[in-house]
Amino acid sequence: MRIAVIGTGYVGLVSGVCFSDFGHEVVCVDKDPRKIERLKKGEIPIYEPGLETLMAKNVEAGRLSFTLDLAEAMAGAEVVFIAVGTPTRRGDGHADLTYVMAAAEEVARIAKDYIVVVTKSTVPVGTNRKLAAVVAAANPDLDFDVASNPEFLREGAAIEDFMKPDRVVVGVESERASKVMSDIYRPLYLRDFPIILTDLESAEMIKYAANAFLATKITFINEIAALCEKVGADIKQVSRGMGLDGRIGNKFLHAGPGYGGSCFPKDTKALARIGQEHACPMLITEAVIKVNEDVKRRMVDKLLDLSGGSFNGQTIAVLGVTFKPNTDDMRDAPSLTLIPAMLGGGGCVRVTDPQGRHEGERLLPGVEWLEDAYLAAQGADLLVILTEWNEFRALDLERLATGMRTARMADLRNIYAPADVIKAGFIAYEAIGRRGASTA
């Protein structure tokens, strides 16, 4: 099947590459000449493990190509996926659908034969019906269907998630569109991965409900971690004890400095807004949003306490700035709250991250970038582990402590055992949800 994918951002590029690996002929289109130029050279504009290799394989096989021309991409296509951005609008928390609707209108003006217009972008409930109206208005004679096909890709594990999904959700309203979508995902169906066919509104809601629930788990365990610090419990043991309950599960129960990224912040705000507009407040989701911001501010206070009440004159080494490991994404990352607070308090901040520098140099002016953890820690008064990259999980703690001016560690991902850190020569260690600060 020939497929056109509009948008070569994270969702569009991963989807297009993986569809081509299913054996489909895929053309990815974007309005950004620089992106298309890089993709044609075999370079990917994002960091996602394994994606560059998979892309090269399918380009070489002749199944995958890139263009600036939507008409070229749609020539002979039976389906077009819209995978453009839906950023949160300033002021009202709503998802901005400008790019989605513009893409739909352009598709309508170009299409001549039957086509399925699929929304891959995350959109509020009711969007696909509005999109159908836009297509019909732009080309009243066009024979088409719309479908909702939300993505559930984890950054850093997107290829695995696409190829071995927990489920594929497809919202359709005609047998014809249902068959087209089933044919696209036939390779997954043949391997018994669940394909859920539902109505448009349910498909749209599944995406928001799933992300809001996962954000709730993260926020809940962070609140429990704060309480653990007060009562003397250990959050790692509490999380394990909870996670072994099959009704709860152990995923997303790791205490940390708050969630970030491209999905959870945007989708929780959008769901809260949808509830407000329909006079059905999403009180739990609204609380999750507030608590997550409170968690980030609590981390600032924790670092301030560990620094003796002031960042002024302190040299602080920060390990990791991306919102999670195995990605270069810094959207709503905790680092964007914590590092400006340290800089604003008079601290000198030194940073290292395996993939975060490209975005970080723009988003975090005033920091010094170093190549590795040991260089960042040299002469520092405080070491902060902010992103749990594998490179930071087995550091030589004695080497770190010896090189620091004042060996103190804030382990905001609970990677290390307090006793090991103190034994290595650190004079103070603070984690999340554990028995207060350990001191030598």
Buried (B, 14 or more C-beta within 10 A) or exposed (E): BBBBBBBBBBBBBBBBBBBBBBEBBBBBBBBBEEBBEBBEEEEBBBBBBEBBEBBBBBBEEEBBBBBBEBEEBBEEBBBBBBBBBBEBBEEEBBBBBEBBBBBBBBBBEBBEEBBBBBBBBBBBBBBBBBBBEBBBEBBEEBEBBBBBBBBBBEBBBBBEBBBEBEEBBBBBBEEEBBEBBBBBBBBBBEEEBEBEBBEBBBBBBBBBBBBBEBBBBBBBBBBBBBEBBEEEBBBBEBBEEBBEEEEEEEEBBBBBBBBBBBBBBBBBBBBBBBBBEEEEEBEBBBBBBEBBBBBBEBBBEBBBEBBBEEBEEBBBBBBBBBBBBBBBBBBBBBBBBBBBBBBEBEBBBBBBBBBBBEBBEEBBEEBEBBEEBBBBBBBBBBBBBBBBBEBBEEBEBEBBBBBBEBBBBBBBBBBBBBEEBBEBBBBBBBBBBBBEBBEE
